[in-house]
């Protein structure tokens, strides 16, 4: 058991192989946060908390004669609004009086083996036989009402992960309004930390940025109804001198696919408070008597061994305890998607020509993208009418799929189930199913509106149409897309006072539909997408083992996007394809070899008309697929190392996969700038056995030599040239 309760000291200590986390119930029943950091024993660390009268920091009623005791200055496990703590908080409740106030005090706890479950929400899981995972539940109660808050902690001893969630229970006899229910809080006894976050935009997601904490409040958020291209729900707080290989760093990953916030405040005492959860601007939830509200889960990891170790912990945790897909441990198909090959201009003849060439080149799957349904020859119409356009195809979907299957290929298809076009039969029948505010013209994006997934009838329609298409042919893969931010949020089925619940109910509806889909088709390979990486989050990985990383398929910009993604998410979840040049997003021309090496960083495929390739290009594609298949297990299950940063090194980007048993490794390097009279580039391997001997390009070296002395790579033949370097244990 990795959770320990000391009755004498009233402390709870959570232990993993990477970290220790501790909290304590003080004499007033306040749950204090006392420690989160490197592994230590269970000593009560509350003695380090400084208590003094700081002035203008109020004192709770039960400590009125203790002016040095103020919640405004104490490190708390779950701070709330209205109890004299003026810092940012995780919980705000409005009661019958109309005032916002709460004062949570400790009531009880439970410790048990295994992992708690969150109804309707993604969460880490553990096998029943796994004795290394434990749960702590701590019950808090408002001092002045029958409102209870359960704090949930899941402790994954082996991978170093600690999860947190919150369940609010209303037993007041009256409805209460929840204005804020964040999922996790950590109070640090220091502020000399730096925050890393991953900002961006459509076609340039998850760009790395590091900044020191400052006094006041700073943070990131998404109010777009999705986790968004602009900010990712993953944040690192690190010590100033932490690098890839050494130093302390804290990771916080939210398992949620809707709007979120992550914020930190450096206060008057030079301590920092970090909070993460559902964004509060568009949130107001009416909790009726006897009802409960569950907040999404946050996965926290600390390591004192640098950011590479932090990433390995997240990768291992998510591969073992988050991704559930039938495909998780199986080889994903190398596919070709027709989107950049044809866009909307296709018929069965064009598709079959691509499929025939795909089979000849050794690919595994053909994916039919947008434009196969309804009246859909542009992005102006047809969304919601999920009926096969047989006139456009020139045959039924089953006939097309059967012909593709006969070539030895699997078949996949694109959907955008959450959207609706105003020029569609569905909208003409059910305009009330779209998000629109009464009396106002809606904000349109990509000429489409958003279906109200908080409604059961909408979800039932979408499920019925998905199942009808799936049952009509042998479809083994779905690319689930979502191509706009959410605006004009209004549900016709909820009263005005409850419109603040819609966005969260929308996300719950999305999870319900995808869960039903996977229960009905358990061997389906589901790929997430939202204009590329607009919903690349841990919540979606619970349902989709891979996510289209970005609509930007340029190999050079992809190195930056995939670099940022790698800090939290397993690289096997990164869907990456080779596309045509000049690139359709930025016009850049890069060698076919380089495009493939970049795409092999993730789940591999092609996004171009391979039937129009030259014979020389086709031969190269065959070699690329052979290389990927040969090293697939390494790319899927090996440890990933960032050997250089594209945000610091302007000359090249390098990364490595190393087998967990240290038997071999592959380094990839892409040159992003070349110079006259340049000196050959040297790269140092990581993750090898110091004493073992490895063969590199026909020569033998010790692991110690390759990791400390490194290896010189040949000179690039031109800009954007690339290499793959193999080290195999002899």
C-alpha positions as CSV (number, residue, x, y, z in Angstrom):
1,X,0.0,0.0,0.0
2,X,1.4,3.4,-1.1
3,X,-0.8,5.5,1.2
4,X,-0.1,5.9,4.9
5,X,-2.1,7.5,7.6
6,X,-0.6,8.4,10.9
7,X,-3.3,8.8,13.5
8,X,-1.1,10.4,16.1
9,X,0.1,13.2,13.7
10,X,-3.1,13.2,11.5
11,X,-0.9,13.0,8.4
12,X,-1.5,11.3,5.1
13,X,1.6,10.4,3.2
14,X,1.5,9.2,-0.4
15,X,4.6,7.3,-1.6
16,X,5.7,6.5,-5.2
17,X,9.1,5.4,-6.5
18,X,9.6,9.0,-7.7
19,X,8.0,11.2,-5.1
20,X,6.4,11.7,-1.7
21,X,3.2,13.7,-1.2
22,X,1.9,14.7,2.2
23,X,-1.0,16.5,3.8
24,X,-2.1,17.0,7.5
25,X,-5.2,17.7,9.4
26,X,-4.5,20.6,11.8
27,X,-6.0,21.4,15.2
28,X,-8.8,23.3,13.5
29,X,-9.7,20.5,11.1
30,X,-8.1,22.4,8.1
31,X,-6.4,20.0,5.7
32,X,-3.0,21.5,5.1
33,X,-0.6,20.6,2.3
34,X,2.8,19.9,3.8
35,X,5.0,18.4,1.0
36,X,5.3,17.3,-2.6
37,X,8.8,16.4,-3.9
38,X,11.6,13.9,-3.8
39,X,11.1,10.6,-1.9
40,X,11.4,11.0,1.9
41,X,10.1,9.2,4.9
42,X,6.7,9.9,6.5
43,X,7.9,12.5,9.0
44,X,5.3,15.2,9.7
45,X,6.6,18.3,7.8
46,X,4.1,20.7,9.2
47,X,6.8,22.1,11.5
48,X,8.2,24.0,8.5
49,X,5.1,26.1,8.0
50,X,5.7,29.6,9.1
51,X,2.9,31.1,11.3
52,X,2.9,34.8,12.1
53,X,0.5,37.7,12.0
54,X,0.9,39.2,8.5
55,X,-1.7,41.9,8.9
56,X,-4.9,42.2,6.8
57,X,-5.1,38.4,6.8
58,X,-8.2,37.4,8.6
59,X,-8.6,34.7,11.2
60,X,-11.3,32.0,11.2
61,X,-14.0,32.4,13.9
62,X,-12.7,29.4,15.8
63,X,-9.2,30.9,16.0
64,X,-10.1,34.5,16.7
65,X,-7.5,34.8,19.5
66,X,-4.8,33.3,17.3
67,X,-3.8,36.2,15.1
68,X,-0.9,34.2,13.6
69,X,-3.4,31.6,12.3
70,X,-4.9,32.7,9.0
71,X,-6.0,30.6,6.0
72,X,-4.7,33.5,3.9
73,X,-1.2,32.4,4.7
74,X,-1.4,28.6,5.2
75,X,-0.7,26.0,2.6
76,X,-4.0,24.2,2.0
77,X,-4.9,21.0,0.2
78,X,-8.1,22.4,-1.3
79,X,-8.6,26.2,-0.8
80,X,-12.1,27.6,-1.2
81,X,-13.6,31.0,-1.6
82,X,-15.1,32.9,1.3
83,X,-13.2,31.7,4.3
84,X,-10.6,34.4,4.6
85,X,-8.1,33.2,2.1
86,X,-7.8,35.9,-0.6
87,X,-5.5,33.9,-2.9
88,X,-6.8,32.0,-5.9
89,X,-8.9,29.1,-4.9
90,X,-10.3,25.8,-6.2
91,X,-13.9,26.0,-5.1
92,X,-16.7,28.6,-5.0
93,X,-20.3,27.8,-4.0
94,X,-23.3,30.1,-3.9
95,X,-25.9,29.0,-1.3
96,X,-29.6,29.8,-0.6
97,X,-28.7,33.3,0.7
98,X,-27.1,34.3,-2.6
99,X,-23.7,34.8,-1.0
100,X,-20.7,32.9,-2.0
101,X,-19.0,31.3,1.0
102,X,-17.7,28.0,2.2
103,X,-15.4,26.7,4.9
104,X,-14.4,23.1,4.4
105,X,-13.1,21.1,7.4
106,X,-11.9,17.5,7.6
107,X,-14.4,14.8,8.5
108,X,-13.2,11.3,7.4
109,X,-11.0,9.3,5.1
110,X,-10.8,5.9,3.4
111,X,-7.8,4.0,2.0
112,X,-8.1,1.0,-0.3
113,X,-6.2,-0.9,-2.9
114,X,-6.9,-0.2,-6.6
115,X,-7.9,3.0,-8.4
116,X,-11.1,5.0,-7.9
117,X,-13.5,5.3,-10.9
118,X,-15.1,8.5,-12.2
119,X,-18.5,8.0,-13.7
120,X,-18.8,9.4,-17.2
121,X,-15.2,10.9,-17.2
122,X,-11.9,9.5,-18.4
123,X,-9.5,8.5,-15.6
124,X,-6.4,6.4,-15.1
125,X,-7.2,2.8,-14.3
126,X,-5.4,-0.2,-12.8
127,X,-5.8,-4.0,-13.2
128,X,-7.4,-5.7,-10.3
129,X,-4.2,-7.7,-9.8
130,X,-2.0,-4.6,-9.6
131,X,-1.2,-4.2,-5.9
132,X,1.0,-1.1,-6.5
133,X,-2.0,1.2,-7.0
134,X,-3.9,2.7,-4.1
135,X,-6.7,5.2,-3.5
136,X,-7.1,7.7,-0.7
137,X,-10.5,9.5,-0.3
138,X,-10.6,12.4,2.1
139,X,-14.0,13.8,3.1
140,X,-14.4,17.5,3.8
141,X,-17.5,19.3,5.0
142,X,-18.7,22.9,5.1
143,X,-18.8,24.1,8.7
144,X,-22.2,25.7,8.2
145,X,-24.1,23.4,5.9
146,X,-24.5,19.8,4.8
147,X,-22.2,20.2,1.7
148,X,-19.5,17.6,1.4
149,X,-16.4,17.6,-0.8
150,X,-14.6,14.3,-1.4
151,X,-10.9,14.6,-2.4
152,X,-9.8,11.6,-4.4
153,X,-6.1,10.6,-4.8
154,X,-4.9,7.7,-6.9
155,X,-1.3,6.6,-6.2
156,X,0.6,4.7,-8.9
157,X,3.7,3.6,-7.0
158,X,5.6,2.2,-10.0
159,X,5.2,5.0,-12.6
160,X,5.3,7.9,-10.1
161,X,1.8,9.3,-10.9
162,X,-0.6,10.7,-8.4
163,X,-4.0,11.6,-9.6
164,X,-6.5,14.0,-8.1
165,X,-10.2,14.5,-8.5
166,X,-13.1,16.2,-6.6
167,X,-16.6,15.0,-5.9
168,X,-19.1,17.5,-4.5
169,X,-22.2,16.2,-2.6
170,X,-25.2,18.4,-1.8
171,X,-27.2,17.3,1.3
172,X,-28.3,20.8,2.3
173,X,-31.9,20.3,1.3
174,X,-31.7,23.1,-1.2
175,X,-30.0,23.6,-4.6
176,X,-26.6,25.3,-4.6
177,X,-24.7,26.9,-7.5
178,X,-21.2,25.8,-8.1
179,X,-19.2,28.6,-9.7
180,X,-15.8,26.9,-9.6
181,X,-14.8,23.3,-9.0
182,X,-11.1,22.9,-9.9
183,X,-9.6,19.5,-9.7
184,X,-6.2,20.0,-8.1
185,X,-4.2,22.4,-6.0
186,X,-0.6,22.4,-4.9
187,X,0.7,25.0,-2.5
188,X,4.5,25.3,-2.7
189,X,6.7,26.8,0.0
190,X,8.7,28.6,-2.6
191,X,8.2,30.7,-5.7
192,X,11.6,30.4,-7.5
193,X,10.2,28.1,-10.1
194,X,9.6,28.4,-13.8
195,X,6.5,27.4,-15.7
196,X,6.6,25.6,-19.0
197,X,3.5,25.6,-21.1
198,X,2.7,24.7,-24.7
199,X,0.9,27.5,-26.6
200,X,0.1,27.7,-30.3
201,X,-2.6,28.1,-33.0
202,X,-4.2,26.0,-35.8
203,X,-1.3,24.4,-37.7
204,X,1.3,25.3,-35.1
205,X,0.2,23.6,-31.9
206,X,2.1,22.9,-28.6
207,X,5.0,25.4,-29.0
208,X,7.4,25.3,-26.0
209,X,7.6,28.3,-23.8
210,X,9.3,28.7,-20.4
211,X,9.0,31.7,-18.1
212,X,9.7,32.4,-14.4
213,X,6.9,32.8,-12.0
214,X,6.0,36.4,-11.1
215,X,4.2,38.0,-8.3
216,X,0.5,38.0,-8.9
217,X,-1.5,35.6,-11.0
218,X,-0.4,34.0,-14.3
219,X,-1.6,31.0,-16.3
220,X,-3.2,29.6,-19.4
221,X,-6.7,28.7,-20.3
222,X,-9.1,27.7,-23.1
223,X,-12.6,29.2,-23.3
224,X,-13.2,27.5,-26.8
225,X,-15.2,24.5,-25.6
226,X,-12.2,22.3,-26.4
227,X,-8.7,22.0,-24.9
228,X,-7.7,24.0,-28.1
229,X,-4.8,24.6,-30.4
230,X,-4.0,27.7,-28.4
231,X,-3.1,26.1,-25.1
232,X,-2.7,22.5,-24.0
233,X,-3.9,21.2,-20.6
234,X,-0.4,20.2,-19.6
235,X,2.0,22.4,-17.5
236,X,5.4,21.8,-16.0
237,X,6.7,23.7,-13.0
238,X,10.5,23.3,-12.7
239,X,13.4,24.5,-10.8
240,X,15.5,27.1,-12.6
241,X,18.4,24.9,-13.5
242,X,16.5,21.8,-14.4
243,X,17.5,20.3,-17.7
244,X,16.5,17.2,-19.7
245,X,18.7,15.1,-17.5
246,X,18.9,16.7,-14.0
247,X,16.8,18.8,-11.7
248,X,13.3,18.8,-10.1
249,X,10.1,19.3,-12.1
250,X,6.4,18.9,-11.5
251,X,4.0,17.9,-14.3
252,X,0.3,18.6,-14.2
253,X,-1.9,17.0,-16.9
254,X,-5.7,17.4,-17.0
255,X,-7.8,14.5,-18.4
256,X,-10.4,16.7,-19.9
257,X,-11.3,17.7,-23.5
258,X,-13.2,20.9,-22.8
259,X,-12.3,24.4,-21.7
260,X,-9.8,24.4,-18.9
261,X,-7.5,26.7,-16.8
262,X,-4.2,26.3,-15.2
263,X,-3.0,29.2,-13.0
264,X,-0.4,30.0,-10.5
265,X,-0.2,32.8,-7.9
266,X,2.9,34.1,-6.2
267,X,1.6,35.7,-3.0
268,X,2.7,38.1,-0.3
269,X,4.8,35.4,1.4
270,X,6.7,34.5,-1.7
271,X,5.0,31.1,-1.9
272,X,3.3,29.8,-5.0
273,X,-0.1,28.2,-5.5
274,X,-1.0,26.1,-8.5
275,X,-4.5,25.2,-9.6
276,X,-6.0,23.3,-12.5
277,X,-9.4,22.2,-13.7
278,X,-12.5,23.3,-15.7
279,X,-12.3,26.9,-16.8
280,X,-14.7,29.0,-14.7
281,X,-15.7,31.8,-17.0
282,X,-18.3,29.6,-18.8
283,X,-19.1,27.4,-15.9
284,X,-22.0,27.6,-13.4
285,X,-23.6,24.4,-12.3
286,X,-26.8,24.0,-10.3
287,X,-26.4,21.1,-7.9
288,X,-29.8,19.9,-6.6
289,X,-30.2,18.4,-3.2
290,X,-28.8,14.8,-3.1
291,X,-27.0,15.3,-6.3
292,X,-23.2,15.0,-6.9
293,X,-20.8,16.8,-9.2
294,X,-17.5,15.2,-10.3
295,X,-14.6,17.2,-11.5
296,X,-12.2,15.8,-14.2
297,X,-8.9,14.1,-13.1
298,X,-5.5,15.7,-13.0
299,X,-2.4,13.5,-13.2
300,X,0.6,14.9,-11.3
301,X,4.1,13.6,-11.5
302,X,7.3,14.8,-9.8
303,X,10.8,13.8,-10.5
304,X,14.2,15.1,-9.4
305,X,15.9,13.6,-12.5
306,X,15.0,16.1,-15.2
307,X,12.4,16.6,-17.9
308,X,13.3,13.4,-19.8
309,X,12.4,11.3,-16.8
310,X,9.2,13.3,-16.3
311,X,8.2,12.5,-19.9
312,X,9.1,8.8,-19.5
313,X,6.9,8.7,-16.4
314,X,4.0,10.2,-18.3
315,X,4.5,8.0,-21.4
316,X,4.6,4.9,-19.3
317,X,1.7,5.9,-17.1
318,X,-0.5,6.7,-20.1
319,X,0.4,3.7,-22.1
320,X,-0.3,1.3,-19.1
321,X,-3.0,3.1,-17.2
322,X,-4.9,5.5,-19.6
323,X,-5.0,4.1,-23.2
324,X,-7.5,1.2,-23.3
325,X,-7.8,0.6,-27.0
326,X,-7.6,-2.9,-28.4
327,X,-4.8,-1.5,-30.6
328,X,-2.7,-0.3,-27.7
329,X,-0.2,-3.1,-27.8
330,X,-0.7,-4.0,-31.5
331,X,1.0,-2.7,-34.6
332,X,-1.0,0.2,-36.0
333,X,-1.6,0.1,-39.7
334,X,0.5,2.3,-42.0
335,X,-2.2,4.2,-43.9
336,X,-2.8,6.5,-46.7
337,X,-5.4,9.3,-46.3
338,X,-6.9,10.8,-49.5
339,X,-7.5,14.3,-48.1
340,X,-4.5,16.2,-49.4
341,X,-4.5,13.9,-52.5
342,X,-8.1,14.8,-53.7
343,X,-9.8,17.1,-51.1
344,X,-13.5,16.9,-52.1
345,X,-12.9,16.0,-55.7
346,X,-13.0,12.2,-55.8
347,X,-15.0,9.2,-56.9
348,X,-14.5,5.5,-56.5
349,X,-12.2,5.4,-59.5
350,X,-9.8,7.9,-58.0
351,X,-9.9,6.2,-54.6
352,X,-9.3,2.8,-56.0
353,X,-6.3,4.0,-58.0
354,X,-4.8,5.3,-54.7
355,X,-5.7,2.1,-53.0
356,X,-4.1,-0.1,-55.7
357,X,-0.9,1.8,-55.5
358,X,-1.0,1.6,-51.7
359,X,-1.3,-2.1,-51.8
360,X,1.6,-2.3,-54.3
361,X,3.8,-0.2,-51.9
362,X,3.1,-2.3,-48.8
363,X,0.7,0.0,-47.0
364,X,-1.9,-1.5,-44.6
365,X,-5.0,0.8,-44.9
366,X,-6.8,3.3,-47.1
367,X,-8.7,6.1,-45.3
368,X,-11.6,8.0,-47.0
369,X,-11.7,11.6,-45.7
370,X,-14.3,14.4,-45.9
371,X,-16.8,14.5,-48.8
372,X,-18.4,11.0,-49.0
373,X,-21.8,11.9,-47.5
374,X,-24.8,14.1,-48.1
375,X,-24.4,17.1,-50.4
376,X,-20.8,17.6,-49.6
377,X,-18.5,19.0,-52.3
378,X,-17.2,21.8,-50.2
379,X,-17.2,22.8,-46.5
380,X,-20.4,24.8,-47.0
381,X,-23.0,22.0,-46.7
382,X,-23.8,18.5,-45.7
383,X,-22.6,18.1,-42.2
384,X,-25.1,16.1,-40.2
385,X,-26.4,14.2,-43.2
386,X,-24.5,11.0,-42.5
387,X,-25.8,9.1,-45.6
388,X,-23.4,7.8,-48.2
389,X,-23.5,9.8,-51.5
390,X,-23.5,6.9,-53.8
391,X,-24.0,9.1,-56.8
392,X,-20.7,10.8,-56.1
393,X,-18.9,7.6,-55.4
394,X,-20.4,5.8,-58.3
395,X,-21.1,2.8,-56.0
396,X,-22.2,1.8,-52.5
397,X,-19.8,2.2,-49.6
398,X,-19.8,-1.6,-49.2
399,X,-18.8,-2.1,-52.8
400,X,-15.9,0.4,-52.5
401,X,-14.7,-1.2,-49.2
402,X,-15.0,-4.7,-50.5
403,X,-12.8,-3.8,-53.5
404,X,-10.2,-2.2,-51.2
405,X,-10.3,-5.1,-48.8
406,X,-9.7,-7.4,-51.8
407,X,-6.5,-5.6,-52.5
408,X,-5.3,-6.6,-49.0
409,X,-6.0,-3.2,-47.4
410,X,-8.0,-2.3,-44.4
411,X,-10.5,0.6,-44.7
412,X,-11.1,3.6,-42.6
413,X,-13.4,6.6,-42.8
414,X,-13.6,10.3,-41.6
415,X,-16.5,11.6,-39.6
416,X,-17.3,15.0,-38.0
417,X,-20.2,14.0,-35.8
418,X,-20.3,17.1,-33.5
419,X,-21.0,19.5,-36.4
420,X,-23.9,20.6,-38.5
421,X,-24.2,22.7,-41.7
422,X,-27.1,25.1,-42.1
423,X,-27.3,23.8,-45.6
424,X,-28.3,20.3,-44.6
425,X,-31.4,18.2,-44.3
426,X,-30.7,17.7,-40.6
427,X,-30.6,21.4,-39.9
428,X,-33.8,22.0,-41.9
429,X,-35.5,19.4,-39.7
430,X,-33.9,20.3,-36.4
431,X,-32.5,23.9,-36.2
432,X,-32.9,23.7,-32.5
433,X,-30.2,21.0,-32.3
434,X,-27.5,23.6,-33.1
435,X,-25.9,26.0,-30.6
436,X,-27.6,29.3,-31.3
437,X,-28.7,32.0,-28.9
438,X,-32.4,33.0,-29.3
439,X,-32.8,36.3,-31.1
440,X,-29.2,36.5,-32.3
441,X,-27.3,35.5,-35.4
442,X,-24.8,32.8,-34.6
443,X,-21.0,33.1,-35.1
444,X,-20.1,30.8,-37.9
445,X,-16.7,29.1,-38.4
446,X,-15.8,27.0,-41.4
447,X,-19.4,27.7,-42.5
448,X,-20.7,25.3,-39.8
449,X,-22.5,25.3,-36.4
450,X,-22.0,23.0,-33.4
451,X,-24.5,20.3,-32.5
452,X,-25.7,20.4,-28.9
453,X,-24.2,17.2,-27.5
454,X,-25.7,17.9,-24.1
455,X,-29.0,16.7,-25.6
456,X,-29.8,13.1,-25.5
457,X,-31.8,13.2,-28.7
458,X,-28.8,14.7,-30.5
459,X,-26.5,12.0,-29.2
460,X,-29.0,9.3,-30.1
461,X,-29.3,10.5,-33.7
462,X,-25.5,10.7,-34.1
463,X,-25.1,7.2,-32.7
464,X,-27.8,5.8,-35.0
465,X,-26.1,7.3,-38.0
466,X,-22.6,6.2,-37.0
467,X,-23.8,2.6,-36.4
468,X,-25.7,2.6,-39.7
469,X,-22.5,3.5,-41.7
470,X,-20.3,1.2,-39.6
471,X,-22.6,-1.7,-40.1
472,X,-22.9,-1.2,-43.9
473,X,-19.3,-2.1,-44.6
474,X,-16.1,-3.4,-43.1
475,X,-14.8,-0.2,-41.5
476,X,-11.9,-0.8,-39.1
477,X,-10.8,2.8,-38.4
478,X,-12.6,6.2,-37.8
479,X,-11.0,9.6,-37.8
480,X,-13.2,11.7,-35.5
481,X,-12.8,15.3,-36.4
482,X,-14.1,18.6,-34.9
483,X,-13.3,21.7,-36.9
484,X,-14.3,24.8,-35.0
485,X,-14.3,26.4,-31.6
486,X,-17.6,26.5,-29.8
487,X,-19.6,29.8,-29.6
488,X,-23.2,30.8,-29.0
489,X,-23.6,28.3,-26.3
490,X,-27.2,27.8,-25.6
491,X,-29.3,24.6,-25.1
492,X,-33.0,24.8,-25.7
493,X,-33.6,22.0,-23.2
494,X,-32.2,23.9,-20.2
495,X,-33.6,27.0,-18.4
496,X,-31.8,30.3,-18.4
497,X,-30.4,29.7,-14.9
498,X,-28.6,26.5,-16.1
499,X,-27.0,27.6,-19.3
500,X,-23.6,27.6,-17.5
501,X,-23.8,23.8,-17.4
502,X,-24.0,23.3,-21.2
503,X,-20.3,23.2,-22.1
504,X,-19.5,20.7,-19.4
505,X,-22.5,18.6,-20.3
506,X,-21.4,18.8,-24.0
507,X,-18.0,17.2,-23.1
508,X,-19.8,14.5,-21.0
509,X,-22.0,13.9,-24.1
510,X,-19.0,13.5,-26.3
511,X,-17.5,11.0,-23.9
512,X,-20.7,9.1,-23.8
513,X,-21.0,8.8,-27.6
514,X,-17.4,7.7,-28.0
515,X,-17.7,5.2,-25.2
516,X,-20.9,3.7,-26.7
517,X,-19.1,3.5,-30.1
518,X,-16.1,1.6,-28.7
519,X,-18.3,-0.7,-26.7
520,X,-20.2,-1.7,-29.9
521,X,-17.0,-1.9,-32.0
522,X,-14.3,-2.9,-29.5
523,X,-11.7,-3.5,-32.2
524,X,-12.2,-0.2,-33.9
525,X,-9.1,2.0,-34.2
526,X,-10.4,5.5,-33.3
527,X,-8.2,8.5,-34.2
528,X,-9.0,11.8,-32.5
529,X,-8.8,15.1,-34.5
530,X,-9.8,18.7,-34.1
531,X,-8.5,20.5,-37.1
532,X,-5.4,18.6,-36.2
533,X,-4.2,19.2,-32.7
534,X,-7.1,21.3,-31.2
535,X,-8.1,18.5,-28.9
536,X,-4.9,16.7,-28.2
537,X,-5.3,15.9,-24.5
538,X,-5.2,13.1,-22.1
539,X,-9.0,12.9,-21.9
540,X,-9.2,11.9,-25.6
541,X,-6.4,9.3,-25.2
542,X,-8.8,7.4,-22.9
543,X,-10.9,6.8,-26.0
544,X,-8.6,7.3,-29.0
545,X,-5.1,5.7,-28.8
546,X,-3.8,8.2,-31.4
547,X,-4.6,11.8,-32.3
548,X,-3.9,13.7,-35.6
549,X,-1.1,15.9,-34.2
550,X,-1.6,18.9,-36.5
551,X,-3.1,19.9,-39.9
552,X,0.4,21.1,-40.6
553,X,2.2,18.3,-42.4
554,X,5.4,20.2,-43.2
555,X,8.3,18.2,-41.8
556,X,10.2,21.1,-40.4
557,X,7.4,22.8,-38.5
558,X,6.3,19.3,-37.4
559,X,9.6,18.9,-35.6
560,X,8.6,21.8,-33.3
561,X,5.0,20.6,-32.9
562,X,6.0,17.0,-32.1
563,X,8.8,18.2,-29.8
564,X,6.3,20.0,-27.6
565,X,3.8,17.1,-27.7
566,X,6.5,14.7,-26.5
567,X,6.8,16.2,-23.1
568,X,3.5,14.6,-21.9
569,X,2.0,12.3,-24.5
570,X,3.4,8.9,-25.8
571,X,4.8,9.3,-29.3
572,X,2.7,6.3,-30.4
573,X,-0.3,8.6,-29.9
574,X,1.1,11.1,-32.3
575,X,-0.5,10.6,-35.8
576,X,2.0,11.8,-38.4
577,X,2.0,11.5,-42.2
578,X,4.2,12.2,-45.2
579,X,2.6,14.8,-47.5
580,X,3.3,16.2,-50.9
581,X,5.8,19.0,-51.7
582,X,5.5,21.9,-52.1
583,X,3.8,21.6,-48.7
584,X,0.1,22.6,-48.8
585,X,0.3,24.6,-45.6
586,X,3.5,26.7,-46.1
587,X,4.9,25.8,-49.5
588,X,8.1,24.5,-48.2
589,X,10.0,21.8,-50.2
590,X,11.7,19.1,-48.2
591,X,13.2,15.7,-49.3
592,X,10.9,12.7,-49.2
593,X,13.4,11.0,-46.9
594,X,13.1,13.9,-44.4
595,X,9.3,13.9,-44.5
596,X,9.3,10.2,-43.7
597,X,11.9,10.4,-40.9
598,X,9.8,13.1,-39.2
599,X,6.6,11.1,-39.6
600,X,8.2,8.0,-38.1
601,X,8.5,10.0,-34.9
602,X,4.8,9.0,-34.4
603,X,2.1,6.7,-35.9
604,X,3.2,6.6,-39.5
605,X,1.2,7.2,-42.7
606,X,0.9,9.1,-46.0
607,X,-1.3,12.0,-47.0
608,X,-0.8,12.5,-50.8
609,X,-1.7,10.9,-54.1
610,X,0.7,8.0,-54.2
611,X,-0.6,7.0,-57.6
612,X,1.1,10.1,-59.0
613,X,4.6,9.3,-57.6
614,X,7.5,8.6,-59.8
615,X,9.0,5.1,-59.8
616,X,12.0,6.3,-57.9
617,X,9.7,7.8,-55.2
618,X,7.7,4.6,-55.0
619,X,10.8,2.6,-54.4
620,X,11.8,5.0,-51.6
621,X,8.3,4.7,-50.1
622,X,8.7,0.9,-50.0
623,X,12.0,1.3,-48.2
624,X,10.4,3.7,-45.7
625,X,7.6,1.3,-44.9
626,X,10.1,-1.5,-44.5
627,X,12.2,0.6,-42.1
628,X,9.2,1.6,-40.1
629,X,7.9,-1.9,-39.8
630,X,11.4,-3.2,-38.8
631,X,11.7,-0.7,-36.0
632,X,8.0,-0.4,-35.1
633,X,8.3,-2.0,-31.7
634,X,11.0,0.5,-30.8
635,X,8.9,3.5,-32.0
636,X,5.9,2.1,-30.1
637,X,7.3,0.9,-26.9
638,X,10.8,2.4,-26.6
639,X,12.0,5.3,-24.4
640,X,11.9,8.6,-26.3
641,X,14.7,11.2,-25.8
642,X,14.8,14.8,-27.0
643,X,18.4,15.3,-28.0
644,X,18.1,18.9,-29.1
645,X,15.5,21.6,-28.9
646,X,14.2,23.2,-32.1
647,X,13.5,26.3,-30.1
648,X,17.2,26.7,-29.1
649,X,19.2,24.9,-31.9
650,X,18.5,26.5,-35.2
651,X,20.8,24.1,-37.1
652,X,19.2,20.7,-36.5
653,X,16.6,18.7,-34.5
654,X,17.6,15.3,-33.1
655,X,15.7,12.7,-31.2
656,X,16.1,9.1,-30.2
657,X,14.2,5.9,-29.4
658,X,16.0,3.5,-27.1
659,X,14.7,0.0,-26.3
660,X,13.9,-0.5,-22.6
661,X,16.2,-3.5,-22.4
662,X,19.0,-1.3,-23.9
663,X,19.5,-3.7,-26.8
664,X,19.4,-1.0,-29.5
665,X,18.5,2.6,-30.3
666,X,17.8,4.8,-33.3
667,X,18.7,8.4,-33.5
668,X,17.0,10.7,-36.1
669,X,18.3,14.1,-37.1
670,X,16.9,16.7,-39.4
671,X,19.1,19.6,-40.5
672,X,17.1,22.8,-40.5
673,X,19.9,25.1,-41.5
674,X,23.2,24.5,-43.3
675,X,26.4,26.6,-43.3
676,X,29.6,26.8,-45.5
677,X,32.7,25.2,-44.1
678,X,30.6,23.6,-41.3
679,X,32.0,21.2,-38.7
680,X,30.4,17.7,-38.6
681,X,27.6,17.3,-36.1
682,X,28.1,15.1,-33.1
683,X,25.2,13.5,-31.3
684,X,25.3,11.6,-28.0
685,X,23.2,8.6,-27.5
686,X,21.1,8.1,-24.4
687,X,19.6,5.0,-22.7
688,X,22.3,2.5,-23.6
689,X,24.2,0.1,-21.3
690,X,27.5,1.7,-20.3
691,X,29.4,-1.6,-20.4
692,X,27.8,-3.1,-23.5
693,X,29.2,-3.0,-27.0
694,X,27.1,-1.6,-29.9
695,X,27.5,-1.6,-33.6
696,X,27.1,1.7,-35.5
697,X,27.6,1.7,-39.3
698,X,29.8,-1.4,-39.2
699,X,32.0,-0.2,-36.3
700,X,31.9,-1.2,-32.7
701,X,31.7,1.1,-29.7
702,X,30.9,0.8,-26.0
703,X,27.7,2.3,-24.7
704,X,29.8,4.5,-22.5
705,X,31.6,5.9,-25.5
706,X,28.5,6.5,-27.5
707,X,26.7,8.3,-24.6
708,X,29.6,10.4,-23.4
709,X,31.8,10.8,-26.4
710,X,29.0,10.6,-29.0
711,X,29.1,9.9,-32.7
712,X,29.8,12.2,-35.6
713,X,27.1,12.2,-38.3
714,X,27.9,12.8,-41.9
715,X,27.6,16.3,-43.5
716,X,24.2,17.1,-44.9
717,X,24.0,17.3,-48.7
718,X,21.7,20.3,-48.5
719,X,19.2,22.0,-46.3
720,X,16.5,19.8,-44.7
721,X,18.7,16.7,-45.2
722,X,18.2,14.0,-42.6
723,X,19.7,10.8,-41.2
724,X,18.7,7.8,-39.1
725,X,21.5,6.3,-37.0
726,X,21.3,2.8,-35.6
727,X,23.1,1.4,-32.6
728,X,22.6,-2.4,-32.0
729,X,24.0,-4.3,-29.1
730,X,26.4,-7.1,-30.2
